[in-house]
Amino acid sequence: MLLAAPPEIRAKKEATLLDSLAKKGLVSKDATLDDVLSLTVESILARRLQTVVWKKGLASTPYQARQLITHRHIVIGDRVVTKPSYWVLADEEPKVGIRPDSPFKARIAQLAAAPASEEGE
């Protein structure tokens, strides 16, 4: 529908659409309408908190990521998020982490230190 719109309407609505998708992390800031048409289900599902936690290495599997989220171990900034389906915006992604007072945080530190100590032996 947007492709068939008159040029002045298309330009305004296209800019709005592209800005919205860029904030959501689905396309880059310099994307075109063709980039929107090439979006896949996988690119949309990759923005879920469960997937972001797993890809950041905070969990070893997507299932573990889901458990960490539902058991209140994951924060975005200072806010605890308990919904694995939460859509992480592009500017929120660097703020995703383990809650500072989480007992799981110490476990991750132990697991990260274990391979390093084995290499030195």
LUMTI-414782 format. One record per residue: residue number from 1; residue in three letters; x, y, z of N, C-alpha, C, O in turn. Coordinates in steps of 0.1 Angstrom, whole numbers, plus 5000, padded with zeros to 4 digits. Atoms other than C-alpha are relative to their C-alpha. Layout:
# LUMTI-414782
+-----+------+------+------+------+------+------+------+------+------+------+------+------+------+
! seq ! type !   nx !   ny !   nz !  cax !  cay !  caz !   cx !   cy !   cz !   ox !   oy !   oz !
+-----+------+------+------+------+------+------+------+------+------+------+------+------+------+
! NUM !  ALA !    X !    Y !    Z !    X !    Y !    Z !    X !    Y !    Z !    X !    Y !    Z !
...
+-----+------+------+------+------+------+------+------+------+------+------+------+------+------+
//
This chain:
# LUMTI-414782
+-----+------+------+------+------+------+------+------+------+------+------+------+------+------+
! seq ! type !   nx !   ny !   nz !  cax !  cay !  caz !   cx !   cy !   cz !   ox !   oy !   oz !
+-----+------+------+------+------+------+------+------+------+------+------+------+------+------+
!   1 !  MET ! 5008 ! 4988 ! 5000 ! 5000 ! 5000 ! 5000 ! 5009 ! 5013 ! 5000 ! 5006 ! 5022 ! 4993 !
!   2 !  LEU ! 4991 ! 4988 ! 5000 ! 5029 ! 5024 ! 5008 ! 5007 ! 5002 ! 4987 ! 5009 ! 5014 ! 4983 !
!   3 !  LEU ! 4993 ! 4999 ! 5013 ! 5046 ! 5017 ! 4975 ! 4991 ! 5006 ! 4990 ! 4996 ! 5013 ! 4981 !
!   4 !  ALA ! 5010 ! 4995 ! 5010 ! 5014 ! 5027 ! 4956 ! 4995 ! 5014 ! 5004 ! 4988 ! 5020 ! 4996 !
!   5 !  ALA ! 5004 ! 4987 ! 4996 ! 5009 ! 5059 ! 4976 ! 5006 ! 5012 ! 4992 ! 5017 ! 5010 ! 4986 !
!   6 !  PRO ! 4994 ! 4988 ! 5006 ! 5015 ! 5094 ! 4961 ! 5013 ! 5004 ! 5006 ! 5015 ! 5001 ! 5018 !
!   7 !  PRO ! 4987 ! 4997 ! 4995 ! 5051 ! 5106 ! 4965 ! 5001 ! 5008 ! 5013 ! 5009 ! 5004 ! 5022 !
!   8 !  GLU ! 5000 ! 4992 ! 4988 ! 5044 ! 5132 ! 4992 ! 4995 ! 4992 ! 5012 ! 5001 ! 4994 ! 5023 !
!   9 !  ILE ! 5005 ! 5008 ! 4989 ! 5024 ! 5108 ! 5014 ! 5010 ! 4989 ! 5002 ! 5012 ! 4985 ! 5014 !
!  10 !  ARG ! 4991 ! 5011 ! 4999 ! 5048 ! 5080 ! 5007 ! 5013 ! 5004 ! 5008 ! 5017 ! 4997 ! 5017 !
!  11 !  ALA ! 4988 ! 4995 ! 4994 ! 5078 ! 5100 ! 5018 ! 4998 ! 5002 ! 5015 ! 5007 ! 4998 ! 5023 !
!  12 !  LYS ! 5003 ! 4998 ! 4986 ! 5062 ! 5110 ! 5051 ! 4998 ! 4987 ! 5008 ! 5004 ! 4985 ! 5018 !
!  13 !  LYS ! 5003 ! 5013 ! 4993 ! 5049 ! 5075 ! 5060 ! 5012 ! 4991 ! 5000 ! 5014 ! 4983 ! 5009 !
!  14 !  GLU ! 4988 ! 5008 ! 5001 ! 5081 ! 5058 ! 5048 ! 5010 ! 5004 ! 5011 ! 5016 ! 4995 ! 5017 !
!  15 !  ALA ! 4991 ! 4996 ! 4990 ! 5102 ! 5079 ! 5071 ! 4995 ! 4996 ! 5014 ! 5003 ! 4992 ! 5022 !
!  16 !  THR ! 5005 ! 5004 ! 4987 ! 5079 ! 5072 ! 5101 ! 5002 ! 4985 ! 5002 ! 5006 ! 4981 ! 5013 !
!  17 !  LEU ! 4998 ! 5014 ! 4999 ! 5080 ! 5035 ! 5094 ! 5014 ! 4996 ! 5002 ! 5017 ! 4987 ! 5011 !
!  18 !  LEU ! 4986 ! 5004 ! 4998 ! 5117 ! 5033 ! 5090 ! 5006 ! 5004 ! 5013 ! 5014 ! 4997 ! 5019 !
!  19 !  ASP ! 4996 ! 4996 ! 4987 ! 5123 ! 5053 ! 5121 ! 4996 ! 4991 ! 5011 ! 5003 ! 4987 ! 5020 !
!  20 !  SER ! 5005 ! 5010 ! 4990 ! 5101 ! 5030 ! 5141 ! 5007 ! 4987 ! 5000 ! 5010 ! 4981 ! 5011 !
!  21 !  LEU ! 4993 ! 5013 ! 5001 ! 5118 ! 4999 ! 5128 ! 5014 ! 5001 ! 5004 ! 5020 ! 4991 ! 5010 !
!  22 !  ALA ! 4986 ! 4998 ! 4996 ! 5152 ! 5013 ! 5134 ! 5001 ! 5001 ! 5016 ! 5010 ! 4995 ! 5022 !
!  23 !  LYS ! 5001 ! 4999 ! 4985 ! 5143 ! 5021 ! 5171 ! 4998 ! 4986 ! 5006 ! 5004 ! 4982 ! 5016 !
!  24 !  LYS ! 5002 ! 5013 ! 4996 ! 5132 ! 4985 ! 5174 ! 5011 ! 4990 ! 4997 ! 5011 ! 4979 ! 5001 !
!  25 !  GLY ! 4988 ! 5008 ! 5003 ! 5165 ! 4972 ! 5160 ! 4998 ! 4991 ! 4989 ! 5006 ! 4982 ! 4987 !
!  26 !  LEU ! 5002 ! 5010 ! 5011 ! 5150 ! 4955 ! 5130 ! 5007 ! 5004 ! 4987 ! 5010 ! 4996 ! 4979 !
!  27 !  VAL ! 4993 ! 4995 ! 5012 ! 5166 ! 4977 ! 5103 ! 5011 ! 5011 ! 5005 ! 5010 ! 5016 ! 5016 !
!  28 !  SER ! 4990 ! 4990 ! 4996 ! 5196 ! 5001 ! 5103 ! 4994 ! 5014 ! 4997 ! 4984 ! 5015 ! 4991 !
!  29 !  LYS ! 5004 ! 4986 ! 5001 ! 5193 ! 5039 ! 5104 ! 4998 ! 5004 ! 4985 ! 4990 ! 5012 ! 4982 !
!  30 !  ASP ! 5000 ! 4996 ! 5015 ! 5200 ! 5042 ! 5066 ! 4992 ! 4990 ! 4992 ! 4995 ! 4989 ! 4980 !
!  31 !  ALA ! 5008 ! 5011 ! 5007 ! 5175 ! 5014 ! 5056 ! 4991 ! 5006 ! 4990 ! 4987 ! 5018 ! 4991 !
!  32 !  THR ! 5010 ! 4996 ! 5010 ! 5152 ! 5016 ! 5026 ! 4988 ! 4992 ! 5002 ! 4988 ! 4982 ! 5010 !
!  33 !  LEU ! 5012 ! 5008 ! 5000 ! 5118 ! 5003 ! 5020 ! 5002 ! 4985 ! 4996 ! 4995 ! 4976 ! 5000 !
!  34 !  ASP ! 4997 ! 5013 ! 5004 ! 5133 ! 4973 ! 5003 ! 5006 ! 4991 ! 5012 ! 5003 ! 4979 ! 5012 !
!  35 !  ASP ! 4995 ! 5007 ! 4988 ! 5151 ! 4964 ! 5036 ! 4988 ! 4995 ! 5009 ! 4989 ! 4984 ! 5015 !
!  36 !  VAL ! 5011 ! 5004 ! 4992 ! 5117 ! 4963 ! 5053 ! 4993 ! 4988 ! 4994 ! 4989 ! 4979 ! 5001 !
!  37 !  LEU ! 5006 ! 5011 ! 5007 ! 5104 ! 4939 ! 5027 ! 5008 ! 4987 ! 5001 ! 5003 ! 4976 ! 5000 !
!  38 !  SER ! 4992 ! 5011 ! 4999 ! 5133 ! 4916 ! 5033 ! 5001 ! 4995 ! 5014 ! 5008 ! 4985 ! 5017 !
!  39 !  LEU ! 5000 ! 5004 ! 4986 ! 5126 ! 4912 ! 5071 ! 4994 ! 4985 ! 5000 ! 4985 ! 4982 ! 4993 !
!  40 !  THR ! 5005 ! 5013 ! 4998 ! 5121 ! 4876 ! 5082 ! 4995 ! 4998 ! 5014 ! 4997 ! 5006 ! 5023 !
!  41 !  VAL ! 5005 ! 5004 ! 4987 ! 5105 ! 4859 ! 5111 ! 5011 ! 4999 ! 5010 ! 5010 ! 5003 ! 5021 !
!  42 !  GLU ! 4988 ! 5001 ! 4991 ! 5139 ! 4851 ! 5125 ! 5006 ! 5013 ! 5005 ! 5010 ! 5014 ! 5016 !
!  43 !  SER ! 4995 ! 4987 ! 4996 ! 5150 ! 4887 ! 5125 ! 4991 ! 5007 ! 5010 ! 4996 ! 5014 ! 5019 !
!  44 !  ILE ! 5009 ! 4995 ! 4990 ! 5119 ! 4896 ! 5145 ! 5001 ! 4993 ! 5013 ! 5001 ! 4999 ! 5024 !
!  45 !  LEU ! 4998 ! 5008 ! 4988 ! 5123 ! 4868 ! 5169 ! 5013 ! 5002 ! 5007 ! 5014 ! 5000 ! 5019 !
!  46 !  ALA ! 4987 ! 4998 ! 4994 ! 5159 ! 4877 ! 5175 ! 5000 ! 5012 ! 5010 ! 5009 ! 5014 ! 5017 !
!  47 !  ARG ! 5001 ! 4988 ! 4991 ! 5147 ! 4909 ! 5193 ! 4993 ! 4996 ! 5013 ! 4992 ! 5005 ! 5022 !
!  48 !  ARG ! 5006 ! 5004 ! 4987 ! 5129 ! 4889 ! 5221 ! 5011 ! 4999 ! 5011 ! 5023 ! 4996 ! 5008 !
!  49 !  LEU ! 4990 ! 5000 ! 4989 ! 5146 ! 4891 ! 5255 ! 5006 ! 4987 ! 5002 ! 5018 ! 4986 ! 5005 !
!  50 !  GLN ! 4995 ! 5014 ! 4999 ! 5150 ! 4853 ! 5256 ! 5012 ! 4998 ! 4991 ! 5022 ! 4993 ! 4995 !
!  51 !  THR ! 4989 ! 5001 ! 5010 ! 5171 ! 4854 ! 5225 ! 5012 ! 5009 ! 5002 ! 5023 ! 5005 ! 5001 !
!  52 !  VAL ! 4989 ! 4990 ! 4998 ! 5191 ! 4885 ! 5234 ! 5008 ! 4994 ! 5012 ! 5021 ! 4995 ! 5011 !
!  53 !  VAL ! 4993 ! 5005 ! 4989 ! 5200 ! 4869 ! 5268 ! 5009 ! 4988 ! 4996 ! 5021 ! 4988 ! 5000 !
!  54 !  TRP ! 4993 ! 5012 ! 5005 ! 5211 ! 4837 ! 5251 ! 5012 ! 5004 ! 4991 ! 5023 ! 4999 ! 4993 !
!  55 !  LYS ! 4990 ! 4996 ! 5010 ! 5231 ! 4854 ! 5223 ! 5011 ! 5009 ! 5007 ! 5022 ! 5009 ! 5002 !
!  56 !  LYS ! 4990 ! 4993 ! 4992 ! 5249 ! 4877 ! 5249 ! 5009 ! 4991 ! 5008 ! 5018 ! 4996 ! 5014 !
!  57 !  GLY ! 4992 ! 5009 ! 4992 ! 5262 ! 4846 ! 5266 ! 4996 ! 4999 ! 5014 ! 5004 ! 4994 ! 5022 !
!  58 !  LEU ! 5004 ! 5000 ! 4986 ! 5243 ! 4851 ! 5298 ! 4994 ! 4987 ! 5004 ! 4992 ! 4984 ! 5016 !
!  59 !  ALA ! 5006 ! 5013 ! 4998 ! 5227 ! 4817 ! 5294 ! 5006 ! 4991 ! 4989 ! 5009 ! 4995 ! 4978 !
!  60 !  SER ! 4994 ! 5009 ! 5009 ! 5240 ! 4786 ! 5277 ! 4990 ! 4994 ! 4989 ! 4994 ! 4990 ! 4979 !
!  61 !  THR ! 5010 ! 5004 ! 5009 ! 5207 ! 4777 ! 5260 ! 4988 ! 5010 ! 5000 ! 4987 ! 5017 ! 5010 !
!  62 !  PRO ! 5012 ! 4992 ! 5000 ! 5175 ! 4795 ! 5250 ! 4991 ! 4996 ! 5012 ! 4984 ! 5005 ! 5018 !
!  63 !  TYR ! 5008 ! 5005 ! 4989 ! 5157 ! 4774 ! 5276 ! 5005 ! 5005 ! 5014 ! 4997 ! 5009 ! 5022 !
!  64 !  GLN ! 4994 ! 4994 ! 4987 ! 5181 ! 4785 ! 5304 ! 4997 ! 5015 ! 5000 ! 4995 ! 5020 ! 5011 !
!  65 !  ALA ! 5003 ! 4986 ! 5001 ! 5176 ! 4821 ! 5292 ! 4986 ! 5002 ! 5005 ! 4983 ! 5012 ! 5013 !
!  66 !  ARG ! 5014 ! 4998 ! 4995 ! 5139 ! 4817 ! 5297 ! 4998 ! 4998 ! 5015 ! 4991 ! 5005 ! 5021 !
!  67 !  GLN ! 5001 ! 5002 ! 4985 ! 5143 ! 4803 ! 5332 ! 5006 ! 5012 ! 5007 ! 5000 ! 5016 ! 5017 !
!  68 !  LEU ! 4994 ! 4989 ! 4993 ! 5167 ! 4831 ! 5342 ! 4990 ! 5012 ! 5000 ! 4989 ! 5020 ! 5010 !
!  69 !  ILE ! 5009 ! 4988 ! 5001 ! 5141 ! 4857 ! 5330 ! 4988 ! 4998 ! 5009 ! 4985 ! 5007 ! 5016 !
!  70 !  THR ! 5012 ! 5002 ! 4991 ! 5111 ! 4841 ! 5347 ! 5003 ! 5000 ! 5015 ! 4994 ! 5003 ! 5023 !
!  71 !  HIS ! 4997 ! 5001 ! 4986 ! 5130 ! 4836 ! 5379 ! 5007 ! 5013 ! 5005 ! 5013 ! 5014 ! 5016 !
!  72 !  ARG ! 4996 ! 4986 ! 4996 ! 5139 ! 4874 ! 5380 ! 5015 ! 5002 ! 5002 ! 5019 ! 5009 ! 5010 !
!  73 !  HIS ! 4985 ! 4998 ! 4999 ! 5177 ! 4871 ! 5374 ! 5004 ! 5010 ! 4989 ! 5016 ! 5015 ! 4990 !
!  74 !  ILE ! 4996 ! 4991 ! 5011 ! 5177 ! 4894 ! 5343 ! 4994 ! 5014 ! 5001 ! 4982 ! 5015 ! 5005 !
!  75 !  VAL ! 5005 ! 4986 ! 5000 ! 5175 ! 4932 ! 5342 ! 5003 ! 5007 ! 4987 ! 5012 ! 5003 ! 4980 !
!  76 !  ILE ! 4997 ! 4991 ! 5011 ! 5174 ! 4958 ! 5316 ! 5002 ! 5014 ! 5007 ! 4992 ! 5020 ! 5011 !
!  77 !  GLY ! 4997 ! 4988 ! 4992 ! 5191 ! 4988 ! 5331 ! 4998 ! 4996 ! 5015 ! 5005 ! 4987 ! 5020 !
!  78 !  ASP ! 5003 ! 5002 ! 4986 ! 5177 ! 4989 ! 5367 ! 4987 ! 4992 ! 5002 ! 4983 ! 4990 ! 5013 !
!  79 !  ARG ! 5014 ! 5006 ! 5000 ! 5144 ! 4972 ! 5358 ! 5001 ! 4985 ! 4998 ! 5006 ! 4980 ! 4988 !
!  80 !  VAL ! 5001 ! 5014 ! 5002 ! 5138 ! 4935 ! 5363 ! 4988 ! 4997 ! 4991 ! 4977 ! 5002 ! 4992 !
!  81 !  VAL ! 5010 ! 5004 ! 5010 ! 5119 ! 4920 ! 5334 ! 4998 ! 4985 ! 5001 ! 5008 ! 4977 ! 5001 !
!  82 !  THR ! 5003 ! 5014 ! 4998 ! 5101 ! 4887 ! 5338 ! 4993 ! 4993 ! 4988 ! 4988 ! 4982 ! 4989 !
!  83 !  LYS ! 5007 ! 5005 ! 5012 ! 5086 ! 4882 ! 5303 ! 5011 ! 4996 ! 4990 ! 5017 ! 5005 ! 4984 !
!  84 !  PRO ! 4991 ! 5004 ! 5010 ! 5108 ! 4861 ! 5279 ! 4997 ! 5006 ! 4986 ! 5005 ! 5008 ! 4978 !
!  85 !  SER ! 5004 ! 4994 ! 5013 ! 5088 ! 4876 ! 5250 ! 5001 ! 5015 ! 4999 ! 4998 ! 5021 ! 4989 !
!  86 !  TYR ! 4998 ! 4985 ! 5001 ! 5097 ! 4912 ! 5259 ! 5008 ! 5004 ! 4988 ! 5018 ! 4997 ! 4985 !
!  87 !  TRP ! 4994 ! 4996 ! 5012 ! 5107 ! 4930 ! 5228 ! 5011 ! 5010 ! 5004 ! 5008 ! 5021 ! 5008 !
!  88 !  VAL ! 4989 ! 4992 ! 4996 ! 5142 ! 4945 ! 5234 ! 5003 ! 5010 ! 4989 ! 5005 ! 5007 ! 4978 !
!  89 !  LEU ! 4997 ! 4989 ! 5009 ! 5147 ! 4979 ! 5217 ! 5015 ! 5001 ! 4998 ! 5023 ! 4996 ! 5006 !
!  90 !  ALA ! 4986 ! 5000 ! 5004 ! 5180 ! 4986 ! 5200 ! 5008 ! 5008 ! 5011 ! 5019 ! 5003 ! 5014 !
!  91 !  ASP ! 4992 ! 4992 ! 4990 ! 5191 ! 5012 ! 5227 ! 4999 ! 4993 ! 5014 ! 5007 ! 4996 ! 5022 !
!  92 !  GLU ! 5001 ! 5008 ! 4988 ! 5181 ! 4987 ! 5255 ! 5010 ! 4988 ! 5000 ! 5013 ! 4983 ! 5011 !
!  93 !  GLU ! 4992 ! 5013 ! 5000 ! 5203 ! 4958 ! 5243 ! 5012 ! 5001 ! 5008 ! 5016 ! 4991 ! 5015 !
!  94 !  PRO ! 4988 ! 5000 ! 4992 ! 5235 ! 4970 ! 5259 ! 4997 ! 5000 ! 5015 ! 5006 ! 4996 ! 5023 !
!  95 !  LYS ! 5003 ! 4999 ! 4986 ! 5217 ! 4974 ! 5292 ! 4995 ! 4986 ! 5006 ! 4992 ! 4985 ! 5018 !
!  96 !  VAL ! 5005 ! 5013 ! 4995 ! 5206 ! 4937 ! 5294 ! 5011 ! 4993 ! 5007 ! 5022 ! 4992 ! 5003 !
!  97 !  GLY ! 4990 ! 5006 ! 4992 ! 5224 ! 4919 ! 5321 ! 4994 ! 4991 ! 5012 ! 4981 ! 4990 ! 5013 !
!  98 !  ILE ! 5004 ! 5008 ! 4988 ! 5222 ! 4897 ! 5353 ! 4998 ! 5010 ! 5011 ! 5006 ! 5019 ! 5013 !
!  99 !  ARG ! 5003 ! 4992 ! 4989 ! 5207 ! 4913 ! 5383 ! 5012 ! 5000 ! 5010 ! 5017 ! 4989 ! 5013 !
! 100 !  PRO ! 4988 ! 5000 ! 4992 ! 5236 ! 4925 ! 5406 ! 5000 ! 4991 ! 5012 ! 5010 ! 4986 ! 5016 !
! 101 !  ASP ! 5001 ! 5008 ! 4988 ! 5223 ! 4907 ! 5437 ! 4996 ! 4985 ! 4997 ! 4992 ! 4978 ! 5006 !
! 102 !  SER ! 5005 ! 5013 ! 5004 ! 5214 ! 4875 ! 5418 ! 5011 ! 4990 ! 5004 ! 5022 ! 4991 ! 5002 !
! 103 !  PRO ! 4990 ! 5011 ! 4996 ! 5230 ! 4843 ! 5432 ! 5006 ! 4993 ! 4987 ! 5016 ! 4987 ! 4987 !
! 104 !  PHE ! 4996 ! 5006 ! 5013 ! 5233 ! 4832 ! 5395 ! 5012 ! 5008 ! 4995 ! 5020 ! 5002 ! 4987 !
! 105 !  LYS ! 4989 ! 4992 ! 5005 ! 5258 ! 4860 ! 5389 ! 5013 ! 4994 ! 5004 ! 5023 ! 4994 ! 4996 !
! 106 !  ALA ! 4988 ! 5006 ! 4995 ! 5284 ! 4843 ! 5410 ! 5003 ! 4987 ! 4993 ! 5015 ! 4984 ! 4990 !
! 107 !  ARG ! 4999 ! 5013 ! 5007 ! 5278 ! 4810 ! 5392 ! 5006 ! 5003 ! 4986 ! 5015 ! 4995 ! 4981 !
! 108 !  ILE ! 4994 ! 4996 ! 5013 ! 5285 ! 4827 ! 5358 ! 5014 ! 5004 ! 5001 ! 5022 ! 5000 ! 4993 !
! 109 !  ALA ! 4986 ! 4996 ! 4998 ! 5317 ! 4842 ! 5372 ! 5009 ! 4987 ! 5002 ! 5020 ! 4987 ! 4997 !
! 110 !  GLN ! 4993 ! 5012 ! 4998 ! 5328 ! 4807 ! 5383 ! 5002 ! 4993 ! 4987 ! 5013 ! 4988 ! 4984 !
! 111 !  LEU ! 5000 ! 5007 ! 5013 ! 5320 ! 4792 ! 5349 ! 5010 ! 5007 ! 4991 ! 5017 ! 5000 ! 4983 !
! 112 !  ALA ! 4991 ! 4992 ! 5009 ! 5339 ! 4820 ! 5331 ! 5014 ! 4998 ! 5005 ! 5023 ! 4998 ! 4996 !
! 113 !  ALA ! 4986 ! 5001 ! 4994 ! 5370 ! 4816 ! 5354 ! 5005 ! 4986 ! 4998 ! 5017 ! 4984 ! 4997 !
! 114 !  ALA ! 4996 ! 5014 ! 5001 ! 5371 ! 4778 ! 5351 ! 5008 ! 4997 ! 4987 ! 5019 ! 4991 ! 4989 !
! 115 !  PRO ! 4992 ! 5003 ! 5011 ! 5383 ! 4775 ! 5315 ! 5014 ! 5008 ! 5000 ! 5024 ! 5003 ! 4995 !
! 116 !  ALA ! 4988 ! 4992 ! 4999 ! 5409 ! 4803 ! 5321 ! 5010 ! 4993 ! 5009 ! 5022 ! 4993 ! 5006 !
! 117 !  SER ! 4991 ! 5006 ! 4991 ! 5424 ! 4784 ! 5350 ! 5005 ! 4987 ! 4995 ! 5016 ! 4983 ! 4998 !
! 118 !  GLU ! 4995 ! 5013 ! 5006 ! 5426 ! 4751 ! 5331 ! 5010 ! 5003 ! 4989 ! 5019 ! 4994 ! 4987 !
! 119 !  GLU ! 4991 ! 4997 ! 5010 ! 5445 ! 4768 ! 5303 ! 5014 ! 5002 ! 5006 ! 5024 ! 4999 ! 4999 !
! 120 !  GLY ! 4987 ! 4997 ! 4994 ! 5473 ! 4779 ! 5327 ! 5007 ! 4988 ! 5005 ! 5019 ! 4988 ! 5008 !
! 121 !  GLU ! 4994 ! 5012 ! 4994 ! 5479 ! 4744 ! 5340 ! 5008 ! 4992 ! 4990 ! 5014 ! 4981 ! 4993 !
+-----+------+------+------+------+------+------+------+------+------+------+------+------+------+
//
